[in-house]
């Protein structure tokens, strides 16, 4: 690591520990030339994920959109915040474990629905009604019958 003070490339690590967020390593370093100390942070580089929307537009994956959809589906349901966060984390893990640079929004929607089905049936139906754009009561009832079987 290059020293920010003198530009020397010979620095050594004095101390390493996890940063507050748990996904980053904080390292204290010392320069062998000028003896000054500085801190660096090491983080895993993730592949930027592009979501292909229904209209074929592409946009960068945004966790806040996923959280918003799941939170709206679980609104006023007896589901703990910890369970919701755990579900969102598992959905995100399923999305990124595909190791693809692009993913259709339809695949994300299917992953979300499978997770919500396990979490809370009412939240699942709420999400599915918006996601699948139910046109009338019959399509809504067909989806309910699938759950009840």
C-alpha positions in Angstrom: 0.0 0.0 0.0 1.4 3.4 -1.0 2.0 5.9 1.8 -0.3 8.9 1.4 2.3 11.2 2.9 5.6 10.4 1.1 4.5 8.0 -1.6 6.7 5.1 -0.5 5.3 1.7 -1.4 6.8 -0.1 1.6 4.2 0.1 4.3 3.3 -2.5 6.9 0.2 -3.5 8.8 0.3 -2.7 12.5 -3.3 -3.7 13.4 -6.3 -5.3 11.6 -9.8 -5.5 12.9 -13.4 -5.7 11.5 -14.9 -2.3 10.9 -18.3 -1.3 12.5 -20.4 -2.6 9.7 -18.8 -6.1 9.8 -18.3 -6.2 6.0 -15.0 -4.2 6.0 -11.6 -4.7 7.5 -9.9 -1.7 9.1 -6.1 -1.7 8.9 -3.7 0.6 10.7 -0.5 0.9 8.7 2.9 2.4 9.2 5.3 3.8 6.5 8.8 2.4 6.7 10.3 5.6 5.1 8.6 8.5 7.0 7.2 6.5 10.0 3.8 8.1 9.7 0.7 6.1 10.3 -2.5 5.9 8.3 -5.7 3.8 8.2 -7.0 1.8 5.2 -10.3 0.0 4.7 -10.6 -3.2 2.8 -14.0 -4.2 1.3 -15.1 -7.0 -1.0 -15.7 -5.7 -4.4 -19.1 -6.8 -5.8 -20.1 -7.1 -9.4 -22.5 -4.3 -10.3 -25.8 -6.0 -11.0 -28.1 -4.6 -13.8 -31.8 -5.3 -13.6 -33.7 -5.7 -16.9 -37.1 -4.1 -16.5 -40.3 -5.3 -18.2 -39.9 -2.6 -20.8 -36.3 -3.7 -21.5 -34.8 -0.7 -19.8 -31.8 -1.4 -17.7 -31.0 0.0 -14.3 -28.6 -0.7 -11.5 -29.8 -3.0 -8.7 -31.1 -1.0 -5.8 -31.7 -2.8 -2.4 -34.0 0.0 -1.2 -36.5 -0.9 -3.9 -36.5 -4.5 -2.8 -36.9 -3.4 0.8 -39.7 -1.1 -0.1 -41.7 -3.8 -1.9 -41.2 -6.3 0.9 -42.1 -3.7 3.6 -45.3 -2.7 1.7 -46.3 -6.3 1.4 -45.8 -6.9 5.2 -47.5 -3.6 6.3 -49.5 -4.2 9.4 -48.8 -7.9 9.4 -47.6 -9.8 12.5 -44.1 -10.2 11.1 -41.1 -9.0 13.1 -38.6 -6.5 11.7 -35.8 -9.1 12.2 -37.7 -11.6 10.1 -38.3 -9.0 7.4 -34.6 -8.1 7.3 -33.6 -11.8 7.3 -36.0 -12.4 4.3 -34.6 -9.4 2.4 -31.0 -10.7 3.1 -31.9 -14.1 1.8 -33.6 -12.7 -1.3 -30.5 -10.6 -2.0 -28.2 -13.6 -1.5 -30.3 -15.6 -3.9 -30.1 -12.8 -6.5 -26.3 -12.3 -6.2 -25.5 -16.1 -5.9 -26.5 -16.4 -9.6 -23.3 -14.6 -10.4 -24.8 -12.9 -13.5 -24.2 -9.3 -14.5 -27.8 -8.9 -15.6 -31.0 -10.3 -14.2 -34.6 -9.8 -15.4 -36.9 -8.1 -12.9 -39.3 -11.0 -13.4 -36.7 -13.4 -11.8 -36.3 -11.1 -8.9 -40.1 -10.9 -8.5 -40.4 -14.7 -8.5 -37.6 -15.0 -5.8 -39.4 -12.4 -3.7 -42.8 -14.2 -4.0 -41.2 -17.5 -3.0 -39.7 -15.9 0.1 -42.9 -14.1 1.0 -44.9 -17.3 0.7 -42.8 -18.8 3.4 -42.8 -15.6 5.6 -46.5 -14.6 5.5 -49.3 -15.8 3.1 -51.1 -12.4 3.2 -47.9 -10.5 2.4 -47.3 -13.0 -0.5 -50.8 -12.3 -1.9 -50.3 -8.6 -1.5 -47.1 -8.6 -3.4 -48.3 -11.1 -6.1 -51.4 -8.9 -6.7 -49.2 -5.9 -7.6 -46.4 -7.9 -9.3 -48.7 -10.1 -11.4 -51.1 -7.2 -12.1 -54.3 -9.0 -11.2 -56.9 -7.7 -13.6 -60.0 -8.9 -11.7 -61.3 -10.9 -8.7 -61.1 -14.2 -10.5 -57.3 -14.0 -11.0 -57.0 -13.0 -7.3 -59.1 -16.0 -6.3 -57.0 -18.3 -8.5 -53.9 -17.2 -6.6 -55.6 -17.7 -3.3 -56.7 -21.2 -4.2 -53.0 -22.1 -5.0 -52.0 -21.1 -1.5 -54.9 -23.0 0.2 -54.1 -26.3 -1.6 
